[in-house]
Amino acid sequence: MTITTADVPVGGHRFRVHETGDPSREAVLWLHGSGPGATALSNWERVIGDLSGDLHNIAPDIIGFGDSSHPDPPPPTAADFTQLRVDTLLGLLDELGVERAHLVGNSMGGIIGLGMALQHPDRIGRIVLMGSGGAPVPLTEDLLKLITYYDDPTAEALADLMRAMTHDPSVLGESLEKIAESRMDRIQRPEVRRSHLATFAHNLPGLYEPDQLAGLRHPVLVVHGREDRIIPLAAGHYFAEHIPDAQLYVMPNAGHWAQIEQPERFAHVVGAFLTGRI
């Protein structure tokens, strides 16, 4: 698998973008989740290679994450930051010459992806929501740990957070402590901290009411880990109930990082959906 990486300017912003697959094939925009140190590759590296034969995969660090630009000052509220991300991602598709893309959104990426589809339905094809935010479910203790990470930004706290992300941490292949240590340089960058705090400023980003979801006309696959401790399975059932053309796939023995815990199964199911085989 070859991943190509480039910086793409969009307005006054800059995206770090990773791509696999043939650009002549149907495009898929992969939107990662939030959390300290989150990037496109930390979410998707294990799956976009498996799908490179069928699809043109575009996995950006969303504005305010990773090696993409971090607005200074950031938008004043979580809702404003979400809208900026919707707008700049549509601009990214324009810069890449992509008229219409399928979309896979993990956690916060699902919130942003739904915003793109509802505001610009002609630009988005099929949608996969994986452990997506945006449903009216209780704030879990472990999601609160993610939001408040910078109250105690240590490697130990990060390892504890990653433990909550997975049903079986051993699937990561290394000790959580080792992975956490490797990410601390990025996490301690002032702009990363600033963007994280702004992402959750004043309120949680995005909540979709049933009447909004009822207006969604895209085929949607809702994927959710049965043991998700960050965003409970009830969120998956909510989306499946209120989106007209939605189907729910519950992954057993998986938590919030189902695509990392079971990459082959995830790639198989998502690939079949995006290419119209299911």
C-alpha positions as CSV (number, residue, x, y, z in Angstrom):
1,M,0.0,0.0,0.0
2,T,1.2,3.5,-0.9
3,I,-0.1,6.5,1.0
4,T,0.7,9.8,-0.7
5,T,0.7,12.9,1.5
6,A,0.5,16.5,0.6
7,D,-0.4,19.9,2.0
8,V,-3.5,21.5,0.3
9,P,-4.3,25.2,0.9
10,V,-8.0,26.0,1.2
11,G,-8.7,29.7,1.6
12,G,-6.6,30.9,4.5
13,H,-6.3,27.4,5.9
14,R,-4.1,24.4,5.0
15,F,-4.9,20.7,5.1
16,R,-2.5,17.8,5.5
17,V,-4.1,15.2,3.2
18,H,-3.3,11.5,2.9
19,E,-4.6,9.5,-0.2
20,T,-4.7,6.0,-1.4
21,G,-6.1,4.4,-4.5
22,D,-6.8,5.5,-8.1
23,P,-8.1,9.1,-8.4
24,S,-10.2,8.0,-11.3
25,R,-12.3,5.8,-9.0
26,E,-15.1,7.0,-6.7
27,A,-13.8,9.3,-4.0
28,V,-14.3,8.6,-0.2
29,L,-13.6,11.3,2.4
30,W,-12.5,9.8,5.7
31,L,-13.2,12.1,8.7
32,H,-11.4,11.1,11.9
33,G,-12.6,11.7,15.4
34,S,-11.5,14.1,18.1
35,G,-9.3,13.6,21.2
36,P,-5.8,14.6,22.1
37,G,-3.4,14.1,19.3
38,A,-6.0,12.7,16.9
39,T,-5.0,12.6,13.2
40,A,-6.3,11.0,10.0
41,L,-3.7,8.3,10.0
42,S,-4.2,7.5,13.7
43,N,-7.8,6.7,12.8
44,W,-7.6,5.3,9.3
45,E,-4.2,3.9,8.5
46,R,-5.2,0.3,9.1
47,V,-8.1,0.4,6.6
48,I,-7.6,2.8,3.8
49,G,-4.9,0.6,2.3
50,D,-7.3,-2.4,2.1
51,L,-9.7,-0.3,0.1
52,S,-7.2,1.3,-2.3
53,G,-8.1,-1.1,-5.1
54,D,-11.7,-0.1,-5.2
55,L,-11.8,3.5,-4.2
56,H,-10.0,6.8,-4.1
57,N,-9.5,7.4,-0.4
58,I,-8.9,11.0,0.9
59,A,-8.1,11.2,4.6
60,P,-7.3,14.7,5.8
61,D,-6.2,16.0,9.2
62,I,-9.3,18.1,9.9
63,I,-8.7,21.8,10.5
64,G,-7.6,22.1,14.1
65,F,-6.0,18.7,14.2
66,G,-2.6,17.1,13.5
67,D,-0.5,18.8,10.8
68,S,-3.3,20.8,9.3
69,S,-3.6,24.5,10.3
70,H,-4.9,25.6,13.6
71,P,-6.9,28.8,13.6
72,D,-5.6,31.5,15.9
73,P,-7.8,32.7,17.4
74,P,-10.1,29.7,17.1
75,P,-13.8,30.0,16.5
76,P,-15.5,31.0,19.7
77,T,-17.9,28.0,20.2
78,A,-17.9,24.3,19.4
79,A,-20.8,25.0,16.9
80,D,-18.7,27.6,15.1
81,F,-15.7,25.3,14.9
82,T,-17.9,22.5,13.5
83,Q,-19.2,24.9,10.8
84,L,-15.7,26.0,9.9
85,R,-14.7,22.4,9.4
86,V,-17.8,21.7,7.3
87,D,-17.0,24.7,5.0
88,T,-13.2,24.0,4.7
89,L,-13.8,20.3,3.9
90,L,-16.1,21.2,1.1
91,G,-13.4,23.6,0.0
92,L,-10.9,20.8,0.1
93,L,-13.1,18.7,-2.2
94,D,-13.1,21.7,-4.6
95,E,-9.3,22.0,-4.5
96,L,-8.9,18.3,-5.2
97,G,-11.4,18.5,-8.1
98,V,-13.9,16.1,-6.4
99,E,-17.4,17.0,-7.3
100,R,-19.0,14.3,-5.1
101,A,-17.6,12.0,-2.5
102,H,-18.8,9.2,-0.3
103,L,-18.1,9.9,3.4
104,V,-16.9,7.9,6.4
105,G,-17.1,9.8,9.7
106,N,-15.8,8.5,13.1
107,S,-17.1,10.1,16.3
108,M,-16.7,13.9,15.8
109,G,-16.1,13.1,12.1
110,G,-19.7,11.8,11.9
111,I,-21.0,15.1,13.3
112,I,-19.1,17.1,10.6
113,G,-20.0,14.6,7.9
114,L,-23.7,14.9,8.7
115,G,-23.4,18.7,8.5
116,M,-21.9,18.4,5.1
117,A,-24.6,16.1,3.8
118,L,-27.5,18.1,5.2
119,Q,-26.1,21.5,4.0
120,H,-24.8,20.3,0.6
121,P,-26.6,17.0,-0.2
122,D,-25.5,17.0,-3.8
123,R,-21.8,16.8,-2.8
124,I,-22.1,13.7,-0.7
125,G,-22.9,10.1,-1.8
126,R,-23.1,7.2,0.6
127,I,-22.4,7.8,4.3
128,V,-20.8,5.6,7.0
129,L,-21.3,6.8,10.6
130,M,-18.9,4.9,12.9
131,G,-19.3,5.5,16.6
132,S,-20.7,8.8,15.6
133,G,-21.5,11.7,17.8
134,G,-24.5,13.9,17.3
135,A,-27.1,11.8,19.1
136,P,-28.9,12.8,22.3
137,V,-27.3,10.2,24.6
138,P,-25.9,10.7,28.1
139,L,-22.4,12.1,28.4
140,T,-20.3,9.1,29.5
141,E,-17.5,9.3,32.1
142,D,-15.0,8.3,29.5
143,L,-16.0,10.9,27.0
144,L,-15.7,13.5,29.8
145,K,-12.1,12.2,30.2
146,L,-11.5,13.0,26.6
147,I,-13.0,16.4,26.7
148,T,-11.1,17.4,29.9
149,Y,-7.8,15.7,29.0
150,Y,-5.8,19.0,29.2
151,D,-6.7,19.3,32.9
152,D,-4.0,16.7,33.4
153,P,-2.2,16.2,30.1
154,T,0.1,13.3,31.0
155,A,1.1,10.2,29.2
156,E,-0.6,8.2,31.9
157,A,-3.9,10.0,31.4
158,L,-3.6,9.4,27.6
159,A,-3.0,5.7,28.1
160,D,-6.0,5.6,30.4
161,L,-8.1,7.3,27.7
162,M,-6.9,4.9,25.0
163,R,-7.8,2.0,27.3
164,A,-11.4,3.4,27.3
165,M,-11.4,3.6,23.5
166,T,-10.8,-0.1,23.0
167,H,-12.6,-3.2,24.1
168,D,-9.3,-5.2,24.0
169,P,-6.2,-2.9,24.1
170,S,-3.9,-5.8,23.1
171,V,-5.1,-5.4,19.5
172,L,-3.1,-2.2,19.3
173,G,0.1,-4.3,19.1
174,E,2.0,-2.2,21.7
175,S,1.6,-1.3,25.3
176,L,-0.7,1.7,25.7
177,E,2.0,3.4,27.7
178,K,4.4,3.2,24.7
179,I,1.9,4.5,22.3
180,A,1.0,7.3,24.6
181,E,4.6,8.3,25.0
182,S,5.1,8.4,21.2
183,R,2.2,10.9,20.9
184,M,3.2,13.3,23.7
185,D,5.3,15.7,21.5
186,R,2.3,16.4,19.3
187,I,-0.2,16.7,22.2
188,Q,2.0,19.2,23.9
189,R,2.1,21.6,21.0
190,P,0.3,24.8,22.0
191,E,-1.8,25.0,18.9
192,V,-3.0,21.4,19.4
193,R,-4.1,22.2,22.9
194,R,-5.8,25.4,21.8
195,S,-7.8,23.7,19.1
196,H,-8.8,20.9,21.4
197,L,-10.2,23.3,24.0
198,A,-12.0,25.3,21.3
199,T,-13.6,22.1,19.9
200,F,-15.6,21.7,23.1
201,A,-16.0,25.3,24.0
202,H,-19.3,26.2,25.7
203,N,-21.1,23.0,24.4
204,L,-20.6,19.7,22.8
205,P,-20.3,19.9,19.0
206,G,-23.4,19.0,17.1
207,L,-26.7,17.4,18.0
208,Y,-29.1,16.3,15.3
209,E,-32.8,16.2,16.0
210,P,-35.1,13.6,14.4
211,D,-36.6,16.1,12.0
212,Q,-33.2,17.0,10.7
213,L,-32.2,13.4,10.2
214,A,-35.5,12.6,8.5
215,G,-34.5,15.0,5.7
216,L,-31.3,13.0,4.9
217,R,-31.8,11.2,1.6
218,H,-28.4,9.4,1.4
219,P,-27.9,5.7,2.0
220,V,-26.3,5.4,5.4
221,L,-24.5,2.6,7.2
222,V,-24.3,3.0,10.9
223,V,-21.4,1.0,12.4
224,H,-21.0,0.8,16.2
225,G,-18.9,-1.2,18.5
226,R,-21.1,-3.1,20.9
227,E,-18.8,-2.3,23.8
228,D,-18.2,1.4,23.0
229,R,-17.6,3.3,26.3
230,I,-17.1,6.7,24.7
231,I,-20.4,7.0,22.7
232,P,-22.8,4.2,23.7
233,L,-24.5,1.9,21.3
234,A,-27.8,3.8,21.9
235,A,-26.4,6.5,19.6
236,G,-26.2,4.0,16.7
237,H,-29.8,2.9,17.3
238,Y,-30.8,6.5,17.3
239,F,-29.3,7.2,13.9
240,A,-30.7,3.9,12.5
241,E,-34.2,4.8,13.7
242,H,-34.4,8.4,12.5
243,I,-32.4,8.3,9.2
244,P,-34.8,7.0,6.5
245,D,-32.3,4.9,4.4
246,A,-30.1,3.6,7.2
247,Q,-28.9,0.2,8.3
248,L,-27.2,-0.7,11.5
249,Y,-24.1,-3.0,11.8
250,V,-23.1,-3.7,15.4
251,M,-19.5,-5.0,15.7
252,P,-19.1,-7.4,18.6
253,N,-16.0,-7.3,20.8
254,A,-15.3,-3.8,19.7
255,G,-15.3,-0.4,21.4
256,H,-15.1,3.1,20.1
257,W,-12.1,2.3,17.9
258,A,-13.8,-0.5,16.0
259,Q,-11.8,0.3,12.8
260,I,-8.6,-0.1,14.7
261,E,-9.6,-3.1,16.7
262,Q,-11.1,-5.1,13.8
263,P,-9.7,-3.4,10.7
264,E,-10.2,-6.3,8.2
265,R,-13.9,-6.8,9.2
266,F,-14.5,-3.0,9.2
267,A,-12.9,-2.6,5.8
268,H,-14.9,-5.5,4.4
269,V,-18.2,-4.2,5.6
270,V,-17.6,-0.6,4.7
271,G,-16.1,-1.4,1.4
272,A,-19.1,-3.5,0.4
273,F,-21.4,-0.7,1.4
274,L,-19.5,2.1,-0.4
275,T,-19.3,0.1,-3.6
276,G,-23.0,-0.7,-3.5
277,R,-22.6,-4.5,-2.8
278,I,-24.8,-4.2,0.3
